[in-house]
Amino acid sequence: MVDNPFRHPSTLPYALPPFDKIKDADYVPAFEAGMREQREEVAAIAHNSQPPTFENTVVALERTGQLLDRVNTVFSNLNASNTNPEMDRIDTDMTPKLTAHEDAILLDAALFARVDALYQRRTSLELDPESLQLLERYYVMFVRAGAKLSEADKVRLRSMNEQISSLMTQFRQNVLKSSKQGAVVVDDVADLDGFSPEQIGAAQRAAEARDLKGKWLIPLQNTTNQPPLARLKNRALRERIYKASIERSNGGDADNNTVIAKMVKLRAERAALLGYPNHAAYQLEDESAGTPAAVREILTHIVPAALAAAKRDAAEMQKLIDAEAARNHTGLFKLQPWDWAFYAEALRKARYDFDEAQVAPYFELDHVLHDGVFYAANQLYGLTFKSRTDLPVYQPDVRVFEVFDHDGKPLALFLADYFARDNKQGGAWMNSFVRQSKLFGLEPVVTNTLNIPKPPAGQPVLLTFDEVTTLFHEFGHAIHGMLSNVQYPMLSGTAVPPDFVEFPSQYNEMWAREPAVLANFARHYQTGQPMPQDLLNKVLTAQKFNQGYATTEYLAAALLDQEWHLITASQAPAASDVAAFEAAALRKNDIDFAAVPPRYHSDYFSHIFAGGYSSGYYAYLWSEVLARDTGKWMHDHGGLTRANGDYLRDKVLSRGRSEDPKTQFRNFYGRDPDIGPLLEYRGLATN
């Protein structure tokens, strides 16, 4: 460990990890040393002969595990964004060990006794509000981890936790493997009719990256629906891509049916051991929603309007299909899932007289980033951004920006990793390499990771409007991390419940379609001319288009998540019945519309089976209620202004979990959230 880059805190600006010095061989020694070091630190706290105080117990716990945190943060981030077979092997080996290490701390009776003693007299400790919140979070964390169980039950719990963590790792690796295997190879460029030259170039580059000379490759993204389906005229190819998407990890050497069957049973058994009727009840107790009943109420409240809108659009698309068949003297066919995106574009053009191909030249990545995402952050919070090419990165495409506050004070580092790679997990996300905390004197290092197809050198990176929205969404998370201003790392930045963490990101989406912001970044990549006003107006008018589909596919996935985690252990299906369970769950919730499949089928639903969203995928909708209320508040108070941004920063974005999230929102908004602005935003409001 003498020369291990994790041994000591980084000396780079903002404690940025020294990516140029980190090798795969450094991880295991650092993990082992980090766990050993934290065990020693925790043992000293647990067996301290002095009576427990907030400083010698709770703050002391916050100070433990710094070496482990450094290696675990880098490894977990890079294993998602830039993995390799050796890292997969390390992940498989270390995951159960890390789980056992965490259990050893949280199930330590002597340590919990000290925390419990402080919690029982918390009102007499005269703690400031953030310190009181930290004490309460530690107490809740210990209790929910099983600290009050008998020693025999703790043994059972440890075994369950290790099995579940290993299954989650296996699920993630299977999805990555099957997504790579499922990429669709195209032999004839004529089959790509409908693609832009930039998209054809990206497909050619993806094929060349796999040594498939003279071919074109369409990689799979993490969702059921695949973006190329909106452009490809070749219906047979659309069907191939769609079926490749939904067949991921359903059989073969990356099968997840067995993983799911084992995992949901273990999660149900663990919930029962901890005193809960099911895993959903256990998970939701510590989130803003509180109960499965509250989640079900908000989800099912929106299903009828969303499904009705989707069916209206489907009927109009079928008319387009029928008219096309009559015009071209081709065979009739019924609208299928692989047809939806293509005919949605045709319907968009018929309704609003434009399609994505017309607007893409105005959404060049650098313009969107600098003149859209960064511009809005500057107008709202006074932030400025400076490119840093002197700092090491883990992959050549990664860009680094230093972020300065409104007064010119250095605030954070922002890493942008935007292009798709075979060794990158699908989807888009934000994470931190360094969390802000006054306790350690650390400023944040945050990253946004997307999966935009990379065109060949010299060609522009033109985005769909969905990708533009994703860029703003993920930067909303980044802002939440960068503006954090708290004492303790446990409460820093995005360390809030899943059904609150999506609030700042979904709120930030609004600026992608704000006329003043859109006009600032929507410029033609060749001429620099702004998007014509009539086209800009059409883009804005069309934003409620296809929301029936988008909302229905999301609700189907969110309700499916709930059904998987409302079961008891005895109700868990066998691996061979996973598909049947899913189908029954959709029928039960009246959302089994064949033309609109769930945003994720179970076998590649990584949010709930490989991430932190089990029973929590509803969080996007729950948070969006807060986000759209915030958008309404912004417009009611003057829109894109520093005063509004500073107010949101003070009440929410800087506070992490230093106070209860529901209290944060109420202090900002002045009252409890209202679902009306969300329904209006999505075009689902009924009069």
Secondary structure, 3 states (H helix, E strand, C coil): CCCCCCCCCCCCHHHCCCCCCCCHHHHHHHHHHHHHHHHHHHHHHHCCCCCCCHHHHHHHHHHCCHHHHHHHHHHHHHHHHCCCHHHHHHHHHHHHHHHHHHHHHHCCHHHHHHHHHHHHCHHHCCCCHHHHHHHHHHHHHHHHCCCCCCHHHHHHHHHHHHHHHHHHHHHHHHHHHHHHHHCEEECCHHHHCCCCHHHHHHHHHHHHHCCCCCCEEECCCCCCCCHHHHCCCCHHHHHHHHHHHHCCCCCHHHCCHHHHHHHHHHHHHHHHHCCCCCHHHHHHCCCCCCCHHHHHHHHHHHHHHHHHHHHHHHHHHHHHHHHHHHHHCCCCCCCCHHHHHHHHHHHHHHHHCCCHHHHHHHCEHHHHHHHHHHHHHHHHHCCEEEECCCCCCCCCCCEEEEEECCCCCEEEEEEEEEECCCCCCCCCEEEEEECCECCCCECCEEEEEEEECCCCCCCCCECCHHHHHHHHHHHHHHHHHHCCCCCCHHHCCCCCCHHHHHHHHHHHHHHHCCHHHHHHHCECCCCCCECCHHHHHHHHHHHHCCHHHHHHHHHHHHHHHHHHHHCCHHHCCCHHHHHHHHHHHHHHCCCCCCCCCCCCCHHHCHHHHCCCCCCCCCHHHHHHHHHHHHHHHHHHCCCCCHHHHHHHHHHHHCCCCCCCHHHHHHHHHCCCCCCHHHHHHCCCCCC
